[in-house]
Amino acid sequence: MPAIAWLAVAAVAAVAAVAAYLVAWPAWRSYRERASRDLNTERYRAWRGHSSRGQGSTREGMTTEERRRIMGGAALGAVAIISLVAFFLAT
């Protein structure tokens, strides 16, 4: 395999890894911040005596957009790993 092909495979791995981070990390951070905020709200309401015992948690989980971005980041991460494995197997 020519050296330029090795460089191309390594570049694909690096670009896919960076893209996975840039796509998925903001969605994950948004989800965790909202979950933390919801938990703090529940604790405050319980402390104030306003917690409704009949209802469950107010937390809703990930939004569709967050789920889509994290899945896209996971797919890009898989591409990065596969490219990295291909790079090391070809060298």
PDB file of N, CA, C and O in Angstrom:
ATOM      1  N   MET A   1       0.848  -1.171   0.000  1.00  0.00           N
ATOM      2  CA  MET A   1       0.000   0.000   0.000  1.00  0.00           C
ATOM      3  C   MET A   1       0.896   1.238   0.000  1.00  0.00           C
ATOM      4  O   MET A   1       1.812   1.332   0.817  1.00  0.00           O
ATOM      5  N   PRO A   2       0.648   2.180  -0.895  1.00  0.00           N
ATOM      6  CA  PRO A   2       1.487   3.380  -0.962  1.00  0.00           C
ATOM      7  C   PRO A   2       1.335   4.245   0.299  1.00  0.00           C
ATOM      8  O   PRO A   2       0.326   4.188   1.003  1.00  0.00           O
ATOM      9  N   ALA A   3       2.347   5.023   0.546  1.00  0.00           N
ATOM     10  CA  ALA A   3       2.369   5.864   1.749  1.00  0.00           C
ATOM     11  C   ALA A   3       1.238   6.882   1.760  1.00  0.00           C
ATOM     12  O   ALA A   3       0.709   7.214   2.821  1.00  0.00           O
ATOM     13  N   ILE A   4       0.866   7.376   0.594  1.00  0.00           N
ATOM     14  CA  ILE A   4      -0.211   8.364   0.538  1.00  0.00           C
ATOM     15  C   ILE A   4      -1.543   7.752   0.970  1.00  0.00           C
ATOM     16  O   ILE A   4      -2.374   8.438   1.565  1.00  0.00           O
ATOM     17  N   ALA A   5      -1.750   6.475   0.677  1.00  0.00           N
ATOM     18  CA  ALA A   5      -2.976   5.806   1.104  1.00  0.00           C
ATOM     19  C   ALA A   5      -2.997   5.658   2.620  1.00  0.00           C
ATOM     20  O   ALA A   5      -4.046   5.821   3.243  1.00  0.00           O
ATOM     21  N   TRP A   6      -1.849   5.351   3.220  1.00  0.00           N
ATOM     22  CA  TRP A   6      -1.787   5.264   4.682  1.00  0.00           C
ATOM     23  C   TRP A   6      -2.122   6.611   5.311  1.00  0.00           C
ATOM     24  O   TRP A   6      -2.859   6.692   6.294  1.00  0.00           O
ATOM     25  N   LEU A   7      -1.570   7.654   4.728  1.00  0.00           N
ATOM     26  CA  LEU A   7      -1.835   8.995   5.227  1.00  0.00           C
ATOM     27  C   LEU A   7      -3.314   9.347   5.097  1.00  0.00           C
ATOM     28  O   LEU A   7      -3.889   9.970   5.990  1.00  0.00           O
ATOM     29  N   ALA A   8      -3.928   8.949   3.988  1.00  0.00           N
ATOM     30  CA  ALA A   8      -5.348   9.225   3.782  1.00  0.00           C
ATOM     31  C   ALA A   8      -6.207   8.493   4.811  1.00  0.00           C
ATOM     32  O   ALA A   8      -7.156   9.065   5.348  1.00  0.00           O
ATOM     33  N   VAL A   9      -5.880   7.237   5.085  1.00  0.00           N
ATOM     34  CA  VAL A   9      -6.649   6.463   6.074  1.00  0.00           C
ATOM     35  C   VAL A   9      -6.478   7.074   7.461  1.00  0.00           C
ATOM     36  O   VAL A   9      -7.444   7.167   8.217  1.00  0.00           O
ATOM     37  N   ALA A  10      -5.265   7.489   7.801  1.00  0.00           N
ATOM     38  CA  ALA A  10      -5.023   8.135   9.094  1.00  0.00           C
ATOM     39  C   ALA A  10      -5.759   9.468   9.181  1.00  0.00           C
ATOM     40  O   ALA A  10      -6.285   9.819  10.238  1.00  0.00           O
ATOM     41  N   ALA A  11      -5.798  10.205   8.088  1.00  0.00           N
ATOM     42  CA  ALA A  11      -6.511  11.482   8.072  1.00  0.00           C
ATOM     43  C   ALA A  11      -8.008  11.280   8.245  1.00  0.00           C
ATOM     44  O   ALA A  11      -8.660  12.043   8.957  1.00  0.00           O
ATOM     45  N   VAL A  12      -8.557  10.254   7.598  1.00  0.00           N
ATOM     46  CA  VAL A  12      -9.987   9.940   7.751  1.00  0.00           C
ATOM     47  C   VAL A  12     -10.282   9.613   9.208  1.00  0.00           C
ATOM     48  O   VAL A  12     -11.290  10.062   9.753  1.00  0.00           O
ATOM     49  N   ALA A  13      -9.414   8.838   9.840  1.00  0.00           N
ATOM     50  CA  ALA A  13      -9.607   8.488  11.250  1.00  0.00           C
ATOM     51  C   ALA A  13      -9.588   9.733  12.128  1.00  0.00           C
ATOM     52  O   ALA A  13     -10.432   9.883  13.011  1.00  0.00           O
ATOM     53  N   ALA A  14      -8.643  10.613  11.893  1.00  0.00           N
ATOM     54  CA  ALA A  14      -8.537  11.826  12.709  1.00  0.00           C
ATOM     55  C   ALA A  14      -9.723  12.755  12.494  1.00  0.00           C
ATOM     56  O   ALA A  14     -10.283  13.287  13.454  1.00  0.00           O
ATOM     57  N   VAL A  15     -10.103  12.948  11.249  1.00  0.00           N
ATOM     58  CA  VAL A  15     -11.231  13.834  10.946  1.00  0.00           C
ATOM     59  C   VAL A  15     -12.532  13.263  11.514  1.00  0.00           C
ATOM     60  O   VAL A  15     -13.344  14.009  12.062  1.00  0.00           O
ATOM     61  N   ALA A  16     -12.735  11.958  11.391  1.00  0.00           N
ATOM     62  CA  ALA A  16     -13.950  11.338  11.922  1.00  0.00           C
ATOM     63  C   ALA A  16     -13.997  11.437  13.441  1.00  0.00           C
ATOM     64  O   ALA A  16     -15.066  11.654  14.011  1.00  0.00           O
ATOM     65  N   ALA A  17     -12.861  11.282  14.099  1.00  0.00           N
ATOM     66  CA  ALA A  17     -12.828  11.386  15.559  1.00  0.00           C
ATOM     67  C   ALA A  17     -13.158  12.805  16.019  1.00  0.00           C
ATOM     68  O   ALA A  17     -13.927  12.992  16.962  1.00  0.00           O
ATOM     69  N   VAL A  18     -12.585  13.786  15.361  1.00  0.00           N
ATOM     70  CA  VAL A  18     -12.862  15.185  15.716  1.00  0.00           C
ATOM     71  C   VAL A  18     -14.325  15.524  15.424  1.00  0.00           C
ATOM     72  O   VAL A  18     -14.978  16.192  16.225  1.00  0.00           O
ATOM     73  N   ALA A  19     -14.834  15.070  14.291  1.00  0.00           N
ATOM     74  CA  ALA A  19     -16.234  15.328  13.948  1.00  0.00           C
ATOM     75  C   ALA A  19     -17.179  14.669  14.947  1.00  0.00           C
ATOM     76  O   ALA A  19     -18.196  15.255  15.316  1.00  0.00           O
ATOM     77  N   ALA A  20     -16.851  13.453  15.387  1.00  0.00           N
ATOM     78  CA  ALA A  20     -17.686  12.763  16.380  1.00  0.00           C
ATOM     79  C   ALA A  20     -17.744  13.575  17.663  1.00  0.00           C
ATOM     80  O   ALA A  20     -18.812  13.733  18.256  1.00  0.00           O
ATOM     81  N   TYR A  21     -16.616  14.082  18.086  1.00  0.00           N
ATOM     82  CA  TYR A  21     -16.568  14.898  19.300  1.00  0.00           C
ATOM     83  C   TYR A  21     -17.397  16.176  19.129  1.00  0.00           C
ATOM     84  O   TYR A  21     -18.186  16.531  20.004  1.00  0.00           O
ATOM     85  N   LEU A  22     -17.213  16.858  18.006  1.00  0.00           N
ATOM     86  CA  LEU A  22     -17.907  18.122  17.785  1.00  0.00           C
ATOM     87  C   LEU A  22     -19.414  17.953  17.622  1.00  0.00           C
ATOM     88  O   LEU A  22     -20.177  18.869  17.933  1.00  0.00           O
ATOM     89  N   VAL A  23     -19.847  16.798  17.141  1.00  0.00           N
ATOM     90  CA  VAL A  23     -21.274  16.558  16.945  1.00  0.00           C
ATOM     91  C   VAL A  23     -21.941  16.098  18.240  1.00  0.00           C
ATOM     92  O   VAL A  23     -23.004  16.601  18.603  1.00  0.00           O
ATOM     93  N   ALA A  24     -21.327  15.153  18.931  1.00  0.00           N
ATOM     94  CA  ALA A  24     -21.993  14.503  20.057  1.00  0.00           C
ATOM     95  C   ALA A  24     -21.809  15.235  21.389  1.00  0.00           C
ATOM     96  O   ALA A  24     -22.723  15.224  22.214  1.00  0.00           O
ATOM     97  N   TRP A  25     -20.681  15.858  21.619  1.00  0.00           N
ATOM     98  CA  TRP A  25     -20.426  16.439  22.928  1.00  0.00           C
ATOM     99  C   TRP A  25     -21.410  17.539  23.321  1.00  0.00           C
ATOM    100  O   TRP A  25     -21.871  17.530  24.462  1.00  0.00           O
ATOM    101  N   PRO A  26     -21.761  18.488  22.445  1.00  0.00           N
ATOM    102  CA  PRO A  26     -22.743  19.505  22.851  1.00  0.00           C
ATOM    103  C   PRO A  26     -24.110  18.900  23.202  1.00  0.00           C
ATOM    104  O   PRO A  26     -24.781  19.375  24.118  1.00  0.00           O
ATOM    105  N   ALA A  27     -24.517  17.866  22.482  1.00  0.00           N
ATOM    106  CA  ALA A  27     -25.800  17.228  22.783  1.00  0.00           C
ATOM    107  C   ALA A  27     -25.745  16.532  24.140  1.00  0.00           C
ATOM    108  O   ALA A  27     -26.688  16.626  24.925  1.00  0.00           O
ATOM    109  N   TRP A  28     -24.649  15.837  24.417  1.00  0.00           N
ATOM    110  CA  TRP A  28     -24.505  15.163  25.706  1.00  0.00           C
ATOM    111  C   TRP A  28     -24.481  16.172  26.855  1.00  0.00           C
ATOM    112  O   TRP A  28     -25.118  15.958  27.887  1.00  0.00           O
ATOM    113  N   ARG A  29     -23.745  17.271  26.674  1.00  0.00           N
ATOM    114  CA  ARG A  29     -23.669  18.305  27.705  1.00  0.00           C
ATOM    115  C   ARG A  29     -25.044  18.927  27.951  1.00  0.00           C
ATOM    116  O   ARG A  29     -25.424  19.161  29.098  1.00  0.00           O
ATOM    117  N   SER A  30     -25.784  19.192  26.888  1.00  0.00           N
ATOM    118  CA  SER A  30     -27.124  19.756  27.017  1.00  0.00           C
ATOM    119  C   SER A  30     -28.050  18.817  27.788  1.00  0.00           C
ATOM    120  O   SER A  30     -28.803  19.250  28.659  1.00  0.00           O
ATOM    121  N   TYR A  31     -27.985  17.542  27.460  1.00  0.00           N
ATOM    122  CA  TYR A  31     -28.813  16.551  28.153  1.00  0.00           C
ATOM    123  C   TYR A  31     -28.472  16.488  29.639  1.00  0.00           C
ATOM    124  O   TYR A  31     -29.372  16.489  30.479  1.00  0.00           O
ATOM    125  N   ARG A  32     -27.188  16.433  29.968  1.00  0.00           N
ATOM    126  CA  ARG A  32     -26.779  16.328  31.373  1.00  0.00           C
ATOM    127  C   ARG A  32     -27.121  17.600  32.152  1.00  0.00           C
ATOM    128  O   ARG A  32     -27.519  17.520  33.315  1.00  0.00           O
ATOM    129  N   GLU A  33     -26.973  18.768  31.528  1.00  0.00           N
ATOM    130  CA  GLU A  33     -27.329  20.017  32.209  1.00  0.00           C
ATOM    131  C   GLU A  33     -28.822  20.070  32.501  1.00  0.00           C
ATOM    132  O   GLU A  33     -29.229  20.482  33.587  1.00  0.00           O
ATOM    133  N   ARG A  34     -29.638  19.657  31.540  1.00  0.00           N
ATOM    134  CA  ARG A  34     -31.081  19.663  31.749  1.00  0.00           C
ATOM    135  C   ARG A  34     -31.484  18.652  32.821  1.00  0.00           C
ATOM    136  O   ARG A  34     -32.339  18.945  33.657  1.00  0.00           O
ATOM    137  N   ALA A  35     -30.878  17.471  32.801  1.00  0.00           N
ATOM    138  CA  ALA A  35     -31.187  16.462  33.807  1.00  0.00           C
ATOM    139  C   ALA A  35     -30.802  16.960  35.199  1.00  0.00           C
ATOM    140  O   ALA A  35     -31.544  16.754  36.160  1.00  0.00           O
ATOM    141  N   SER A  36     -29.659  17.605  35.310  1.00  0.00           N
ATOM    142  CA  SER A  36     -29.221  18.151  36.598  1.00  0.00           C
ATOM    143  C   SER A  36     -30.161  19.254  37.061  1.00  0.00           C
ATOM    144  O   SER A  36     -30.521  19.317  38.237  1.00  0.00           O
ATOM    145  N   ARG A  37     -30.555  20.114  36.146  1.00  0.00           N
ATOM    146  CA  ARG A  37     -31.471  21.205  36.473  1.00  0.00           C
ATOM    147  C   ARG A  37     -32.821  20.654  36.932  1.00  0.00           C
ATOM    148  O   ARG A  37     -33.401  21.155  37.895  1.00  0.00           O
ATOM    149  N   ASP A  38     -33.322  19.619  36.243  1.00  0.00           N
ATOM    150  CA  ASP A  38     -34.596  19.012  36.626  1.00  0.00           C
ATOM    151  C   ASP A  38     -34.506  18.382  38.008  1.00  0.00           C
ATOM    152  O   ASP A  38     -35.437  18.499  38.805  1.00  0.00           O
ATOM    153  N   LEU A  39     -33.392  17.713  38.300  1.00  0.00           N
ATOM    154  CA  LEU A  39     -33.211  17.092  39.604  1.00  0.00           C
ATOM    155  C   LEU A  39     -33.148  18.153  40.697  1.00  0.00           C
ATOM    156  O   LEU A  39     -33.730  17.975  41.768  1.00  0.00           O
ATOM    157  N   ASN A  40     -32.449  19.253  40.436  1.00  0.00           N
ATOM    158  CA  ASN A  40     -32.383  20.339  41.415  1.00  0.00           C
ATOM    159  C   ASN A  40     -33.758  20.942  41.652  1.00  0.00           C
ATOM    160  O   ASN A  40     -34.094  21.282  42.786  1.00  0.00           O
ATOM    161  N   THR A  41     -34.548  21.077  40.613  1.00  0.00           N
ATOM    162  CA  THR A  41     -35.908  21.601  40.754  1.00  0.00           C
ATOM    163  C   THR A  41     -36.749  20.669  41.608  1.00  0.00           C
ATOM    164  O   THR A  41     -37.491  21.127  42.477  1.00  0.00           O
ATOM    165  N   GLU A  42     -36.644  19.364  41.372  1.00  0.00           N
ATOM    166  CA  GLU A  42     -37.399  18.400  42.173  1.00  0.00           C
ATOM    167  C   GLU A  42     -36.994  18.472  43.644  1.00  0.00           C
ATOM    168  O   GLU A  42     -37.850  18.431  44.529  1.00  0.00           O
ATOM    169  N   ARG A  43     -35.711  18.578  43.901  1.00  0.00           N
ATOM    170  CA  ARG A  43     -35.242  18.667  45.288  1.00  0.00           C
ATOM    171  C   ARG A  43     -35.736  19.939  45.952  1.00  0.00           C
ATOM    172  O   ARG A  43     -36.165  19.907  47.105  1.00  0.00           O
ATOM    173  N   TYR A  44     -35.684  21.057  45.244  1.00  0.00           N
ATOM    174  CA  TYR A  44     -36.148  22.320  45.801  1.00  0.00           C
ATOM    175  C   TYR A  44     -37.636  22.262  46.104  1.00  0.00           C
ATOM    176  O   TYR A  44     -38.076  22.691  47.170  1.00  0.00           O
ATOM    177  N   ARG A  45     -38.406  21.734  45.170  1.00  0.00           N
ATOM    178  CA  ARG A  45     -39.854  21.651  45.393  1.00  0.00           C
ATOM    179  C   ARG A  45     -40.179  20.734  46.570  1.00  0.00           C
ATOM    180  O   ARG A  45     -41.093  21.021  47.342  1.00  0.00           O
ATOM    181  N   ALA A  46     -39.448  19.647  46.713  1.00  0.00           N
ATOM    182  CA  ALA A  46     -39.669  18.750  47.848  1.00  0.00           C
ATOM    183  C   ALA A  46     -39.297  19.447  49.153  1.00  0.00           C
ATOM    184  O   ALA A  46     -39.990  19.292  50.159  1.00  0.00           O
ATOM    185  N   TRP A  47     -38.219  20.205  49.141  1.00  0.00           N
ATOM    186  CA  TRP A  47     -37.786  20.917  50.333  1.00  0.00           C
ATOM    187  C   TRP A  47     -38.812  21.965  50.754  1.00  0.00           C
ATOM    188  O   TRP A  47     -39.039  22.185  51.944  1.00  0.00           O
ATOM    189  N   ARG A  48     -39.430  22.612  49.758  1.00  0.00           N
ATOM    190  CA  ARG A  48     -40.450  23.626  50.035  1.00  0.00           C
ATOM    191  C   ARG A  48     -41.808  23.011  50.366  1.00  0.00           C
ATOM    192  O   ARG A  48     -42.731  23.722  50.762  1.00  0.00           O
ATOM    193  N   GLY A  49     -41.935  21.699  50.207  1.00  0.00           N
ATOM    194  CA  GLY A  49     -43.201  21.040  50.489  1.00  0.00           C
ATOM    195  C   GLY A  49     -44.191  21.106  49.347  1.00  0.00           C
ATOM    196  O   GLY A  49     -45.381  20.866  49.547  1.00  0.00           O
ATOM    197  N   HIS A  50     -43.721  21.429  48.148  1.00  0.00           N
ATOM    198  CA  HIS A  50     -44.595  21.546  46.980  1.00  0.00           C
ATOM    199  C   HIS A  50     -44.518  20.337  46.068  1.00  0.00           C
ATOM    200  O   HIS A  50     -45.107  20.325  44.987  1.00  0.00           O
ATOM    201  N   SER A  51     -43.813  19.352  46.495  1.00  0.00           N
ATOM    202  CA  SER A  51     -43.663  18.171  45.646  1.00  0.00           C
ATOM    203  C   SER A  51     -44.988  17.427  45.579  1.00  0.00           C
ATOM    204  O   SER A  51     -45.606  17.150  46.607  1.00  0.00           O
ATOM    205  N   SER A  52     -45.414  17.113  44.387  1.00  0.00           N
ATOM    206  CA  SER A  52     -46.655  16.339  44.238  1.00  0.00           C
ATOM    207  C   SER A  52     -46.299  14.863  44.303  1.00  0.00           C
ATOM    208  O   SER A  52     -45.525  14.363  43.487  1.00  0.00           O
ATOM    209  N   ARG A  53     -46.857  14.188  45.258  1.00  0.00           N
ATOM    210  CA  ARG A  53     -46.502  12.795  45.483  1.00  0.00           C
ATOM    211  C   ARG A  53     -47.121  11.866  44.448  1.00  0.00           C
ATOM    212  O   ARG A  53     -46.611  10.768  44.226  1.00  0.00           O
ATOM    213  N   GLY A  54     -48.190  12.278  43.822  1.00  0.00           N
ATOM    214  CA  GLY A  54     -48.861  11.425  42.847  1.00  0.00           C
ATOM    215  C   GLY A  54     -48.104  11.302  41.537  1.00  0.00           C
ATOM    216  O   GLY A  54     -48.218  10.296  40.837  1.00  0.00           O
ATOM    217  N   GLN A  55     -47.335  12.321  41.208  1.00  0.00           N
ATOM    218  CA  GLN A  55     -46.598  12.312  39.952  1.00  0.00           C
ATOM    219  C   GLN A  55     -45.200  11.770  40.163  1.00  0.00           C
ATOM    220  O   GLN A  55     -44.631  11.864  41.250  1.00  0.00           O
ATOM    221  N   GLY A  56     -44.674  11.213  39.123  1.00  0.00           N
ATOM    222  CA  GLY A  56     -43.308  10.720  39.177  1.00  0.00           C
ATOM    223  C   GLY A  56     -42.323  11.827  38.906  1.00  0.00           C
ATOM    224  O   GLY A  56     -42.601  12.998  39.163  1.00  0.00           O
ATOM    225  N   SER A  57     -41.215  11.468  38.407  1.00  0.00           N
ATOM    226  CA  SER A  57     -40.150  12.413  38.112  1.00  0.00           C
ATOM    227  C   SER A  57     -40.549  13.322  36.953  1.00  0.00           C
ATOM    228  O   SER A  57     -41.283  12.920  36.050  1.00  0.00           O
ATOM    229  N   THR A  58     -40.045  14.563  37.000  1.00  0.00           N
ATOM    230  CA  THR A  58     -40.309  15.496  35.900  1.00  0.00           C
ATOM    231  C   THR A  58     -39.284  15.337  34.789  1.00  0.00           C
ATOM    232  O   THR A  58     -39.410  15.964  33.737  1.00  0.00           O
ATOM    233  N   ARG A  59     -38.289  14.518  35.005  1.00  0.00           N
ATOM    234  CA  ARG A  59     -37.263  14.327  33.983  1.00  0.00           C
ATOM    235  C   ARG A  59     -37.843  13.582  32.785  1.00  0.00           C
ATOM    236  O   ARG A  59     -38.601  12.624  32.938  1.00  0.00           O
ATOM    237  N   GLU A  60     -37.477  14.033  31.609  1.00  0.00           N
ATOM    238  CA  GLU A  60     -38.055  13.479  30.396  1.00  0.00           C
ATOM    239  C   GLU A  60     -37.076  12.672  29.564  1.00  0.00           C
ATOM    240  O   GLU A  60     -37.499  11.989  28.631  1.00  0.00           O
ATOM    241  N   GLY A  61     -35.817  12.721  29.854  1.00  0.00           N
ATOM    242  CA  GLY A  61     -34.843  12.010  29.040  1.00  0.00           C
ATOM    243  C   GLY A  61     -34.348  12.875  27.901  1.00  0.00           C
ATOM    244  O   GLY A  61     -34.530  14.092  27.898  1.00  0.00           O
ATOM    245  N   MET A  62     -33.726  12.232  26.943  1.00  0.00           N
ATOM    246  CA  MET A  62     -33.150  12.956  25.810  1.00  0.00           C
ATOM    247  C   MET A  62     -34.229  13.396  24.831  1.00  0.00           C
ATOM    248  O   MET A  62     -35.240  12.722  24.635  1.00  0.00           O
ATOM    249  N   THR A  63     -33.977  14.547  24.227  1.00  0.00           N
ATOM    250  CA  THR A  63     -34.855  14.978  23.149  1.00  0.00           C
ATOM    251  C   THR A  63     -34.465  14.221  21.879  1.00  0.00           C
ATOM    252  O   THR A  63     -33.409  13.591  21.821  1.00  0.00           O
ATOM    253  N   THR A  64     -35.306  14.288  20.889  1.00  0.00           N
ATOM    254  CA  THR A  64     -35.026  13.613  19.619  1.00  0.00           C
ATOM    255  C   THR A  64     -33.764  14.178  18.977  1.00  0.00           C
ATOM    256  O   THR A  64     -32.959  13.434  18.416  1.00  0.00           O
ATOM    257  N   GLU A  65     -33.598  15.480  19.061  1.00  0.00           N
ATOM    258  CA  GLU A  65     -32.407  16.122  18.482  1.00  0.00           C
ATOM    259  C   GLU A  65     -31.137  15.649  19.184  1.00  0.00           C
ATOM    260  O   GLU A  65     -30.141  15.341  18.529  1.00  0.00           O
ATOM    261  N   GLU A  66     -31.171  15.591  20.509  1.00  0.00           N
ATOM    262  CA  GLU A  66     -29.996  15.125  21.245  1.00  0.00           C
ATOM    263  C   GLU A  66     -29.692  13.666  20.917  1.00  0.00           C
ATOM    264  O   GLU A  66     -28.535  13.295  20.721  1.00  0.00           O
ATOM    265  N   ARG A  67     -30.716  12.859  20.859  1.00  0.00           N
ATOM    266  CA  ARG A  67     -30.525  11.441  20.532  1.00  0.00           C
ATOM    267  C   ARG A  67     -29.942  11.279  19.127  1.00  0.00           C
ATOM    268  O   ARG A  67     -29.054  10.454  18.909  1.00  0.00           O
ATOM    269  N   ARG A  68     -30.444  12.066  18.181  1.00  0.00           N
ATOM    270  CA  ARG A  68     -29.954  11.995  16.802  1.00  0.00           C
ATOM    271  C   ARG A  68     -28.489  12.419  16.719  1.00  0.00           C
ATOM    272  O   ARG A  68     -27.695  11.790  16.019  1.00  0.00           O
ATOM    273  N   ARG A  69     -28.134  13.487  17.435  1.00  0.00           N
ATOM    274  CA  ARG A  69     -26.743  13.958  17.409  1.00  0.00           C
ATOM    275  C   ARG A  69     -25.792  12.962  18.064  1.00  0.00           C
ATOM    276  O   ARG A  69     -24.680  12.753  17.580  1.00  0.00           O
ATOM    277  N   ILE A  70     -26.222  12.354  19.154  1.00  0.00           N
ATOM    278  CA  ILE A  70     -25.361  11.369  19.824  1.00  0.00           C
ATOM    279  C   ILE A  70     -25.199  10.123  18.965  1.00  0.00           C
ATOM    280  O   ILE A  70     -24.110   9.553  18.907  1.00  0.00           O
ATOM    281  N   MET A  71     -26.259   9.696  18.303  1.00  0.00           N
ATOM    282  CA  MET A  71     -26.152   8.545  17.399  1.00  0.00           C
ATOM    283  C   MET A  71     -25.228   8.878  16.224  1.00  0.00           C
ATOM    284  O   MET A  71     -24.439   8.034  15.800  1.00  0.00           O
ATOM    285  N   GLY A  72     -25.322  10.091  15.701  1.00  0.00           N
ATOM    286  CA  GLY A  72     -24.423  10.512  14.628  1.00  0.00           C
ATOM    287  C   GLY A  72     -22.973  10.546  15.091  1.00  0.00           C
ATOM    288  O   GLY A  72     -22.069  10.130  14.367  1.00  0.00           O
ATOM    289  N   GLY A  73     -22.761  11.045  16.303  1.00  0.00           N
ATOM    290  CA  GLY A  73     -21.408  11.054  16.861  1.00  0.00           C
ATOM    291  C   GLY A  73     -20.873   9.646  17.077  1.00  0.00           C
ATOM    292  O   GLY A  73     -19.690   9.388  16.857  1.00  0.00           O
ATOM    293  N   ALA A  74     -21.743   8.734  17.509  1.00  0.00           N
ATOM    294  CA  ALA A  74     -21.330   7.339  17.687  1.00  0.00           C
ATOM    295  C   ALA A  74     -20.967   6.707  16.347  1.00  0.00           C
ATOM    296  O   ALA A  74     -20.001   5.950  16.253  1.00  0.00           O
ATOM    297  N   ALA A  75     -21.741   7.019  15.319  1.00  0.00           N
ATOM    298  CA  ALA A  75     -21.436   6.479  13.986  1.00  0.00           C
ATOM    299  C   ALA A  75     -20.092   7.028  13.481  1.00  0.00           C
ATOM    300  O   ALA A  75     -19.285   6.282  12.925  1.00  0.00           O
ATOM    301  N   LEU A  76     -19.860   8.315  13.673  1.00  0.00           N
ATOM    302  CA  LEU A  76     -18.577   8.894  13.274  1.00  0.00           C
ATOM    303  C   LEU A  76     -17.426   8.305  14.089  1.00  0.00           C
ATOM    304  O   LEU A  76     -16.333   8.093  13.564  1.00  0.00           O
ATOM    305  N   GLY A  77     -17.673   8.044  15.365  1.00  0.00           N
ATOM    306  CA  GLY A  77     -16.657   7.403  16.198  1.00  0.00           C
ATOM    307  C   GLY A  77     -16.335   6.003  15.701  1.00  0.00           C
ATOM    308  O   GLY A  77     -15.176   5.588  15.699  1.00  0.00           O
ATOM    309  N   ALA A  78     -17.373   5.272  15.278  1.00  0.00           N
ATOM    310  CA  ALA A  78     -17.146   3.930  14.728  1.00  0.00           C
ATOM    311  C   ALA A  78     -16.319   4.013  13.444  1.00  0.00           C
ATOM    312  O   ALA A  78     -15.432   3.188  13.226  1.00  0.00           O
ATOM    313  N   VAL A  79     -16.603   4.997  12.601  1.00  0.00           N
ATOM    314  CA  VAL A  79     -15.810   5.190  11.381  1.00  0.00           C
ATOM    315  C   VAL A  79     -14.357   5.480  11.744  1.00  0.00           C
ATOM    316  O   VAL A  79     -13.440   4.964  11.105  1.00  0.00           O
ATOM    317  N   ALA A  80     -14.147   6.305  12.770  1.00  0.00           N
ATOM    318  CA  ALA A  80     -12.779   6.633  13.199  1.00  0.00           C
ATOM    319  C   ALA A  80     -12.057   5.386  13.690  1.00  0.00           C
ATOM    320  O   ALA A  80     -10.890   5.179  13.356  1.00  0.00           O
ATOM    321  N   ILE A  81     -12.723   4.562  14.468  1.00  0.00           N
ATOM    322  CA  ILE A  81     -12.091   3.348  14.987  1.00  0.00           C
ATOM    323  C   ILE A  81     -11.781   2.370  13.865  1.00  0.00           C
ATOM    324  O   ILE A  81     -10.700   1.782  13.831  1.00  0.00           O
ATOM    325  N   ILE A  82     -12.726   2.194  12.949  1.00  0.00           N
ATOM    326  CA  ILE A  82     -12.503   1.285  11.823  1.00  0.00           C
ATOM    327  C   ILE A  82     -11.345   1.780  10.958  1.00  0.00           C
ATOM    328  O   ILE A  82     -10.521   0.983  10.509  1.00  0.00           O
ATOM    329  N   SER A  83     -11.280   3.084  10.724  1.00  0.00           N
ATOM    330  CA  SER A  83     -10.181   3.655   9.935  1.00  0.00           C
ATOM    331  C   SER A  83      -8.850   3.478  10.646  1.00  0.00           C
ATOM    332  O   SER A  83      -7.834   3.187  10.014  1.00  0.00           O
ATOM    333  N   LEU A  84      -8.855   3.653  11.954  1.00  0.00           N
ATOM    334  CA  LEU A  84      -7.624   3.478  12.717  1.00  0.00           C
ATOM    335  C   LEU A  84      -7.151   2.025  12.689  1.00  0.00           C
ATOM    336  O   LEU A  84      -5.958   1.760  12.548  1.00  0.00           O
ATOM    337  N   VAL A  85      -8.080   1.095  12.820  1.00  0.00           N
ATOM    338  CA  VAL A  85      -7.727  -0.324  12.731  1.00  0.00           C
ATOM    339  C   VAL A  85      -7.199  -0.656  11.331  1.00  0.00           C
ATOM    340  O   VAL A  85      -6.225  -1.394  11.186  1.00  0.00           O
ATOM    341  N   ALA A  86      -7.846  -0.108  10.316  1.00  0.00           N
ATOM    342  CA  ALA A  86      -7.384  -0.342   8.942  1.00  0.00           C
ATOM    343  C   ALA A  86      -5.980   0.238   8.747  1.00  0.00           C
ATOM    344  O   ALA A  86      -5.148  -0.365   8.069  1.00  0.00           O
ATOM    345  N   PHE A  87      -5.720   1.390   9.333  1.00  0.00           N
ATOM    346  CA  PHE A  87      -4.395   1.992   9.227  1.00  0.00           C
ATOM    347  C   PHE A  87      -3.337   1.094   9.843  1.00  0.00           C
ATOM    348  O   PHE A  87      -2.288   0.869   9.240  1.00  0.00           O
ATOM    349  N   PHE A  88      -3.599   0.581  11.033  1.00  0.00           N
ATOM    350  CA  PHE A  88      -2.591  -0.249  11.698  1.00  0.00           C
ATOM    351  C   PHE A  88      -2.456  -1.622  11.061  1.00  0.00           C
ATOM    352  O   PHE A  88      -1.375  -2.209  11.091  1.00  0.00           O
ATOM    353  N   LEU A  89      -3.530  -2.143  10.487  1.00  0.00           N
ATOM    354  CA  LEU A  89      -3.434  -3.420   9.804  1.00  0.00           C
ATOM    355  C   LEU A  89      -2.687  -3.298   8.472  1.00  0.00           C
ATOM    356  O   LEU A  89      -2.040  -4.248   8.031  1.00  0.00           O
ATOM    357  N   ALA A  90      -2.778  -2.133   7.839  1.00  0.00           N
ATOM    358  CA  ALA A  90      -2.143  -1.939   6.544  1.00  0.00           C
ATOM    359  C   ALA A  90      -0.671  -1.588   6.677  1.00  0.00           C
ATOM    360  O   ALA A  90       0.082  -1.721   5.712  1.00  0.00           O
ATOM    361  N   THR A  91      -0.251  -1.149   7.837  1.00  0.00           N
ATOM    362  CA  THR A  91       1.167  -0.767   7.987  1.00  0.00           C
ATOM    363  C   THR A  91       2.010  -1.930   8.426  1.00  0.00           C
ATOM    364  O   THR A  91       3.220  -1.785   8.600  1.00  0.00           O
TER     365      THR A  91
END
